[in-house]
Amino acid sequence: MTQAEYRASSPTESAPLLSPSTARPIYSQATPATPADTPLVKDASEQRSQADVIWILAGLWSAVFLGALDGTIVATLMTPIGNYFNKSNDAPYIGTSYLLSVCCFTPLYGRLSDVLGRKGAMLIALTFFGFGTILCGFASSMNMLIAARAIAGMGGGGVMTVASIAVTDLIPLKQRGLYQGLGNILFGLGAGLGGPLGGWINDSFGWRAAFLFQAPILAFSVTLVSIKVNIPLSADLQSRSISERLRRMDFLGSATLAGTVGALLLGFSLKESEQLSWTNPLIWSLFVASVVSAILFVLVETRWAHMPILPLRLITQRTPLAVCLTNFFCSIASFSVVYNVPLYFSAVRMASSTNAGLHLLPHSIALSTGSIFAGWIMRHTARFYYLTLCSALLSVVSTAMVAFWNDSTASWHLWFDIVPQGLGVASIITSTLIAIIAGVAKADVAIATGITYLFRTTGQVLGVSLSGTVLQAVLLNKLRARIHGPDAEQIITSIRHSTDVIASLDPERQVAAIASYADALRVVFICQTVLNFLAFLCTLPIEENPLPGTLEAQEEQFRRNLEAQRRQEVDT
C-alpha cells in the first residue's frame, strides 16, 4: 500500500484528536488528526460582548507588559547585582540564562495551548515566570539568581506565544495585525518603563525589591486570565482528563529540541562572553551536542511522535519556512542594531551613556508605530505581501546608511538613520505572523505561532552573541595593529573590556582606540545589512492569502487550508 493510499484508507483520518491509538509513523507527519469540522478550539465565532473581549485582552496583555517590564528592569540591575555578590564577571549570565530558557521552552507552548487550552497554558507560563521572578528576590547567591532567571524564562517565552495565539482566536485576520500592533505598544511601554523604574527601585529600596514588586502585577494578570480567558476547546478534548491529554504531549521531542537550541546558543554565548577560542573543548562539544540533539529530534518527530511539538511537515511548507527564516535573519540584525548602535556613540563619538541610549529613542518609537501602521494597512487592504517586501527593503536601506557613518556624517543622520530599521522590523514581525496564520489549518495555528516565536527568539540571542564575537575579533586585530609597546596587551585588554578607559588614554592611543572601534563596528553594521538583505530574499516566496474580515469567514478559510493541505499530501 502506498503512503497516499494509507492516508486515504486509514480510519484514524476521522478519529477524534485524542482517541486511543497506537503509534502511526507515517501519519505523525501528516495532516493533524482533527477533521475539518472539529477545530481544536470551538468555533471562535461564538458571540462575545465587547466588554468580554476587552477584559480578555487586558488579562493577556498585562502579562505581556509585565514580561517586557521585567526584561529591562533586570538589564538595569545587572551591575548592582554583580557588585552585591562581588561577581560582576558573572552578571551577564543573568540575562543569558533567561534568554536561553525562553528559546528552549517557547515552542512547547504552542502544543500545550492545544492540549490544556489557552487559559491553562497561560497560567502555566505565568506560574513559572512568577515563581522564578520571586525566587530572584530571595536569591542568596549569584548561582541561585542565575538559576531563578532560567526558571522565569521557562514561562517568559510562553507568555508572548500564548497571548498571540489567544488573540488569533478572538480577532479576524483582517484586523489581527492592528491588535498585534496595540499589543506591541504595551510591550514597548513595559520595556521603556523598566529601565528607569528598575533604577529608581534599586536606589530607593535595593535590587531585591525590583523583583518582588512585580508580584502584585503578576497577581492581577493571573486573576484576569483565570476569570476572563475562557476560550473553550472542542467537546472531544473537554471530555478527556488532563492526564490523558498530557500523555499525548511530545516530551521526547521537547527535550531534544531544547537540547538542540540550548546547546547551540550556549556555545555561541560562551564564545562571546568568555572570549573562548572556537577550538576550545567546551565550545565545540556544545556544538556537537547540538548536532546530535538535532538528529535525534528529527527522528523523534518523523518516526515516534504522535502529536509532534514541531511538525516537520509544517516547517517545510513554502510560506511557513519563508516566514521562519525571515523572522530569524530579521531578529539577528535587529538585536545587533539595538546592542551596537549605542556602543558606536560611546566608543567612537565619546558620548555619555545617557546620550548613547537616547539615540535609540527614535528607533523605539518606530518599533511601536511600525506595528500599528502595518496593522492599519492590512485592515484596509486585506493584503500583506507587498507590505512585507517594502518593510524588508526599509531595513536593508536603514542598516546600509548606518554602515556609512563616519566623522563627517551629519547629526540628523545619526538620529534618524535607524528609524526605517525600527519601522521595517515591527512591520515584518506583524505581517509575517499574519501570513503564516492565514496559510495553515486551524489545528496548526498554535504550533505555527510558536514556531515563529522560536525562530525570532533564537535570532535575538544570536544577534547579541554573534555581533559581539565579530566585533571583538575585528577590534582585537585592529588594536594590535595600532597599539605597540611593552604594556600594549594590557591596554588592549582594558580597551576591549570597557569603553570608559578610552578617555583616560594618551592622545595617540586614544585616536587608535577610537579608530579601531569604528572599523570593528563598521564590519558589524555591514553584516547587519547582509542579514537584512537575506531577510528580504526570504520574504519573496511568502504566499498572499486572503485576510477574512469576520470570524465566520476565518473559520471557513481554515477549513479550505486544511482541505488544500490534504490534497497536496495525497498528490505527493
Secondary structure as GFF3:
##gff-version 3
##sequence-region A 1 572
A	DSSP	alpha_helix	3	9	.	.	.	ID=ss1
A	DSSP	three_ten_helix	11	14	.	.	.	ID=ss2
A	DSSP	three_ten_helix	27	29	.	.	.	ID=ss3
A	DSSP	alpha_helix	50	85	.	.	.	ID=ss4
A	DSSP	three_ten_helix	88	90	.	.	.	ID=ss5
A	DSSP	alpha_helix	92	105	.	.	.	ID=ss6
A	DSSP	alpha_helix	108	137	.	.	.	ID=ss7
A	DSSP	alpha_helix	142	170	.	.	.	ID=ss8
A	DSSP	alpha_helix	173	205	.	.	.	ID=ss9
A	DSSP	alpha_helix	207	212	.	.	.	ID=ss10
A	DSSP	alpha_helix	214	228	.	.	.	ID=ss11
A	DSSP	alpha_helix	235	239	.	.	.	ID=ss12
A	DSSP	alpha_helix	242	247	.	.	.	ID=ss13
A	DSSP	alpha_helix	251	273	.	.	.	ID=ss14
A	DSSP	alpha_helix	281	299	.	.	.	ID=ss15
A	DSSP	pi_helix	300	304	.	.	.	ID=ss16
A	DSSP	alpha_helix	312	315	.	.	.	ID=ss17
A	DSSP	alpha_helix	318	347	.	.	.	ID=ss18
A	DSSP	alpha_helix	353	358	.	.	.	ID=ss19
A	DSSP	alpha_helix	361	381	.	.	.	ID=ss20
A	DSSP	alpha_helix	385	403	.	.	.	ID=ss21
A	DSSP	alpha_helix	411	416	.	.	.	ID=ss22
A	DSSP	alpha_helix	419	438	.	.	.	ID=ss23
A	DSSP	three_ten_helix	442	444	.	.	.	ID=ss24
A	DSSP	alpha_helix	445	482	.	.	.	ID=ss25
A	DSSP	alpha_helix	488	497	.	.	.	ID=ss26
A	DSSP	three_ten_helix	499	504	.	.	.	ID=ss27
A	DSSP	alpha_helix	507	539	.	.	.	ID=ss28
A	DSSP	alpha_helix	551	571	.	.	.	ID=ss29
###
